[in-house]
Amino acid sequence: MAKNMTATSLKKLEQKLNQTENVVITDKYGDEHNIALSKDFRDSKVSKVALRYLKALQTLNKKTEIEDEDVVDTSQLLPVLIFQEFTNIPIPKELNVDQLIKLNYAFIDSYITAALFNEMGQENIDKISDFAKRASEGANGIGQNFGELALKAK
């Protein structure tokens, strides 16, 4: 029999949605890091990642001078946005695109990206990727903005 929705049941639901698991990852230098990783890659958080990525593309698209490197850098931005939303890594929300890209390269070069993606599991990575693909189907989607950015590159 169905139960009535109550403040207590909503609080329990929220607690389930916000559960994390602690994982230990090892970087390129053998240092271990404890990271709290979301257990549930909820649609609301996935959409936040896609929206932040889209905003980053739009920001770069407004530049009058775009280099090929800007296009490559932007394609590498998604992992840091995923970490920002689904881990306890202290990545400030107010970082600009260039700062996020620089931070992302540090994660990639120190093998943190590979280690975290391994812990996240392919199903969750696919969920984010699928959402991004769906978002790119819109007239102002990621794909169109990325294409426009590539065309502006020198």
Backbone hydrogen bonds in HBPLUS format (Angstrom, degrees):
<---DONOR---> <-ACCEPTOR-->    atom                        ^
c    i                          cat <-CA-CA->   ^        H-A-AA   ^      H-
h    n   atom  resd res      DA  || num        DHA   H-A  angle D-A-AA Bond
n    s   type  num  typ     dist DA aas  dist angle  dist       angle   num
A0010-LEU N   A0006-THR O   2.93 MM   4  6.15 154.0  2.00 149.5 156.8     1
A0011-LYS N   A0007-ALA O   2.99 MM   4  6.17 152.0  2.07 141.8 149.3     2
A0012-LYS N   A0008-THR O   2.99 MM   4  6.27 156.3  2.05 148.5 154.6     3
A0013-LEU N   A0009-SER O   2.97 MM   4  6.15 153.6  2.04 141.5 148.8     4
A0014-GLU N   A0010-LEU O   2.90 MM   4  6.13 160.6  1.93 148.7 153.9     5
A0015-GLN N   A0011-LYS O   2.95 MM   4  6.18 153.6  2.02 145.6 152.9     6
A0016-LYS N   A0012-LYS O   3.01 MM   4  6.29 153.7  2.08 146.3 152.8     7
A0017-LEU N   A0013-LEU O   2.95 MM   4  6.24 159.5  1.99 152.0 157.8     8
A0018-ASN N   A0014-GLU O   2.98 MM   4  6.15 139.0  2.15 143.7 154.3     9
A0019-GLN N   A0016-LYS O   3.37 MM   3  5.43 168.5  2.38 108.0 109.1    10
A0039-LYS N   A0019-GLN O   2.96 MM  20  5.78 168.0  1.98 147.2 143.8    11
A0021-GLU N   A0037-LEU O   2.83 MM  16  5.34 154.0  1.90 144.8 151.5    12
A0037-LEU N   A0021-GLU O   2.84 MM  16  5.34 172.2  1.85 151.2 152.3    13
A0023-VAL N   A0035-ILE O   2.80 MM  12  5.34 165.5  1.82 153.7 157.8    14
A0035-ILE N   A0023-VAL O   2.83 MM  12  5.34 163.8  1.85 160.1 165.1    15
A0025-ILE N   A0033-HIS O   2.96 MM   8  5.34 159.9  2.00 148.8 151.7    16
A0033-HIS N   A0025-ILE O   2.78 MM   8  5.34 150.4  1.87 153.1 163.0    17
A0027-ASP N   A0031-ASP O   2.92 MM   4  5.55 160.7  1.95 157.7 160.1    18
A0030-GLY N   A0027-ASP O   3.00 MM   3  5.41 166.7  2.01 120.7 122.6    19
A0028-LYS N   A0110-SER O   2.78 MM  82  4.85 144.0  1.90 132.9 138.0    20
A0088-ASN N   A0036-ALA O   3.10 MM  52  5.42 122.2  2.45 142.1 152.0    21
A0038-SER N   A0086-PHE O   2.90 MM  48  5.23 166.2  1.92 151.1 152.6    22
A0042-ARG N   A0040-ASP O   2.94 MM   2  5.45 127.7  2.22 105.7  90.2    23
A0045-LYS N   A0042-ARG O   3.12 MM   3  5.47 123.8  2.45 104.9 117.7    24
A0046-VAL N   A0042-ARG O   2.96 MM   4  6.26 158.8  2.00 154.3 161.3    25
A0047-SER N   A0043-ASP O   2.86 MM   4  6.03 158.3  1.91 151.6 156.6    26
A0048-LYS N   A0044-SER O   3.24 MM   4  6.44 142.2  2.39 131.1 140.5    27
A0049-VAL N   A0045-LYS O   3.08 MM   4  6.44 154.6  2.15 148.5 154.1    28
A0050-ALA N   A0046-VAL O   3.06 MM   4  6.40 163.7  2.09 152.1 155.9    29
A0051-LEU N   A0047-SER O   2.88 MM   4  6.03 155.8  1.93 145.9 152.8    30
A0052-ARG N   A0048-LYS O   2.90 MM   4  6.11 162.1  1.94 150.5 155.0    31
A0053-TYR N   A0049-VAL O   2.96 MM   4  6.19 154.7  2.02 148.9 156.3    32
A0054-LEU N   A0050-ALA O   2.90 MM   4  6.10 160.4  1.93 148.4 153.8    33
A0055-LYS N   A0051-LEU O   2.88 MM   4  6.13 157.9  1.93 150.3 156.3    34
A0056-ALA N   A0052-ARG O   2.95 MM   4  6.17 150.4  2.04 142.0 150.0    35
A0057-LEU N   A0053-TYR O   2.96 MM   4  6.32 156.9  2.02 151.4 157.3    36
A0058-GLN N   A0054-LEU O   2.94 MM   4  6.21 157.7  1.99 149.2 155.6    37
A0059-THR N   A0055-LYS O   2.88 MM   4  6.08 151.9  1.96 146.7 154.2    38
A0060-LEU N   A0056-ALA O   3.03 MM   4  6.31 163.5  2.05 151.0 154.5    39
A0061-ASN N   A0057-LEU O   2.80 MM   4  5.94 146.5  1.91 144.5 155.3    40
A0062-LYS N   A0058-GLN O   3.18 MM   4  6.36 126.8  2.48 137.3 148.0    41
A0062-LYS N   A0059-THR O   3.24 MM   3  5.41 144.6  2.38  99.3 108.9    42
A0063-LYS N   A0060-LEU O   3.07 MM   3  5.41 155.3  2.13 107.9 115.6    43
A0154-LYS N   A0066-ILE O   2.83 MM  88  6.32 132.4  2.06 141.3 153.7    44
A0070-ASP N   A0067-GLU O   2.96 MM   3  5.31 132.9  2.19 105.2 117.3    45
A0071-VAL N   A0068-ASP O   3.08 MM   3  5.35 124.1  2.40 102.7 116.0    46
A0072-VAL N   A0068-ASP O   3.18 MM   4  6.58 161.0  2.22 153.3 158.1    47
A0073-ASP N   A0069-GLU O   2.81 MM   4  5.97 166.4  1.82 153.1 157.4    48
A0074-THR N   A0070-ASP O   2.98 MM   4  6.10 156.8  2.04 142.8 148.6    49
A0075-SER N   A0071-VAL O   3.18 MM   4  6.45 149.5  2.28 144.2 151.6    50
A0076-GLN N   A0073-ASP O   2.98 MM   3  5.21 142.8  2.13 102.9 114.3    51
A0077-LEU N   A0074-THR O   3.13 MM   3  5.13 166.8  2.15 109.7 111.6    52
A0081-LEU N   A0078-LEU O   3.11 MM   3  5.18 120.2  2.48 101.0 116.1    53
A0082-ILE N   A0078-LEU O   2.96 MM   4  6.23 148.6  2.06 155.0 164.7    54
A0083-PHE N   A0079-PRO O   2.93 MM   4  6.26 160.0  1.97 154.2 159.0    55
A0084-GLN N   A0080-VAL O   2.97 MM   4  6.09 149.6  2.06 139.0 147.5    56
A0085-GLU N   A0081-LEU O   3.26 MM   4  6.44 142.6  2.41 137.0 144.7    57
A0085-GLU N   A0082-ILE O   3.17 MM   3  5.33 127.9  2.46  98.0 110.7    58
A0086-PHE N   A0082-ILE O   2.89 MM   4  5.96 158.4  1.93 158.2 164.5    59
A0087-THR N   A0083-PHE O   3.12 MM   4  5.24 131.2  2.37 139.0 137.9    60
A0091-ILE N   A0089-ILE O   2.78 MM   2  5.84 122.7  2.11 119.1 102.3    61
A0095-LEU N   A0092-PRO O   3.46 MM   3  5.88 168.5  2.47 112.5 113.2    62
A0100-LEU N   A0096-ASN O   2.96 MM   4  6.26 158.3  2.01 157.0 163.8    63
A0101-ILE N   A0097-VAL O   2.93 MM   4  6.15 158.1  1.98 153.8 159.7    64
A0102-LYS N   A0098-ASP O   3.02 MM   4  6.20 161.5  2.06 145.6 150.6    65
A0103-LEU N   A0099-GLN O   2.97 MM   4  6.17 161.2  2.01 148.0 153.1    66
A0104-ASN N   A0100-LEU O   2.85 MM   4  6.02 153.8  1.92 145.1 152.9    67
A0105-TYR N   A0101-ILE O   2.99 MM   4  6.29 155.2  2.06 151.8 157.2    68
A0106-ALA N   A0102-LYS O   3.22 MM   4  6.55 147.9  2.33 141.4 149.9    69
A0106-ALA N   A0103-LEU O   3.10 MM   3  5.10 119.2  2.49  93.9 109.1    70
A0107-PHE N   A0103-LEU O   3.04 MM   4  6.45 151.3  2.12 148.0 155.9    71
A0108-ILE N   A0104-ASN O   2.88 MM   4  6.20 159.7  1.93 153.3 159.0    72
A0109-ASP N   A0105-TYR O   2.82 MM   4  5.90 174.0  1.82 152.7 154.8    73
A0110-SER N   A0106-ALA O   3.07 MM   4  6.03 138.4  2.25 138.2 147.6    74
A0112-ILE N   A0107-PHE O   2.94 MM   5  4.99 126.6  2.23 156.3 159.6    75
A0113-THR N   A0107-PHE O   3.25 MM   6  5.43 161.0  2.29 115.2 115.7    76
A0111-TYR N   A0108-ILE O   3.08 MM   3  5.20 162.3  2.12 110.7 114.7    77
A0115-ALA N   A0111-TYR O   3.13 MM   4  6.27 163.9  2.16 145.1 149.8    78
A0116-LEU N   A0112-ILE O   2.86 MM   4  5.99 164.5  1.89 155.5 159.4    79
A0117-PHE N   A0113-THR O   2.88 MM   4  6.00 165.7  1.90 155.3 159.7    80
A0118-ASN N   A0114-ALA O   2.99 MM   4  6.10 151.0  2.08 143.2 151.0    81
A0119-GLU N   A0115-ALA O   3.12 MM   4  6.41 150.6  2.21 140.7 148.1    82
A0120-MET N   A0116-LEU O   2.84 MM   4  6.09 146.1  1.95 149.8 160.1    83
A0121-GLY N   A0117-PHE O   3.18 MM   4  6.33 146.1  2.30 144.4 150.8    84
A0125-ILE N   A0121-GLY O   3.25 MM   4  6.57 161.8  2.29 151.2 156.6    85
A0126-ASP N   A0122-GLN O   2.81 MM   4  5.94 161.5  1.84 153.6 158.8    86
A0127-LYS N   A0123-GLU O   3.00 MM   4  6.20 145.2  2.12 137.4 146.9    87
A0128-ILE N   A0124-ASN O   3.16 MM   4  6.46 157.8  2.21 148.4 152.1    88
A0129-SER N   A0125-ILE O   2.93 MM   4  6.17 163.6  1.96 151.0 156.3    89
A0130-ASP N   A0126-ASP O   2.73 MM   4  5.84 162.5  1.76 152.7 157.2    90
A0131-PHE N   A0127-LYS O   3.06 MM   4  6.20 155.5  2.12 140.7 147.3    91
A0132-ALA N   A0128-ILE O   2.95 MM   4  6.21 159.9  1.99 150.7 156.1    92
A0133-LYS N   A0129-SER O   2.93 MM   4  6.21 152.4  2.00 147.5 155.3    93
A0134-ARG N   A0130-ASP O   2.96 MM   4  6.25 157.8  2.01 149.1 154.6    94
A0135-ALA N   A0131-PHE O   2.89 MM   4  6.16 156.9  1.94 150.5 157.3    95
A0136-SER N   A0132-ALA O   2.95 MM   4  6.15 141.2  2.11 141.0 151.4    96
A0137-GLU N   A0134-ARG O   3.18 MM   3  5.42 154.0  2.25 104.0 111.8    97
A0138-GLY N   A0135-ALA O   3.37 MM   3  5.98 162.9  2.40 113.9 117.8    98
A0141-GLY N   A0138-GLY O   3.05 MM   3  4.71 157.1  2.10 111.4 109.1    99
A0145-ASN N   A0141-GLY O   3.16 MM   4  6.41 170.1  2.17 155.3 158.2   100
A0146-PHE N   A0142-ILE O   2.80 MM   4  5.95 159.7  1.84 156.4 162.6   101
A0147-GLY N   A0143-GLY O   2.88 MM   4  6.05 157.8  1.93 146.2 152.7   102
A0148-GLU N   A0144-GLN O   2.89 MM   4  6.15 160.6  1.92 153.4 158.3   103
A0149-LEU N   A0145-ASN O   2.92 MM   4  6.08 155.0  1.98 144.9 152.1   104
A0150-ALA N   A0146-PHE O   2.90 MM   4  6.19 157.2  1.96 149.2 155.2   105
A0151-LEU N   A0147-GLY O   2.99 MM   4  6.27 151.9  2.07 147.8 155.4   106
A0152-LYS N   A0148-GLU O   3.11 MM   4  6.37 144.1  2.24 144.1 153.0   107
A0153-ALA N   A0150-ALA O   3.25 MM   3  5.24 141.7  2.41  96.1 106.7   108
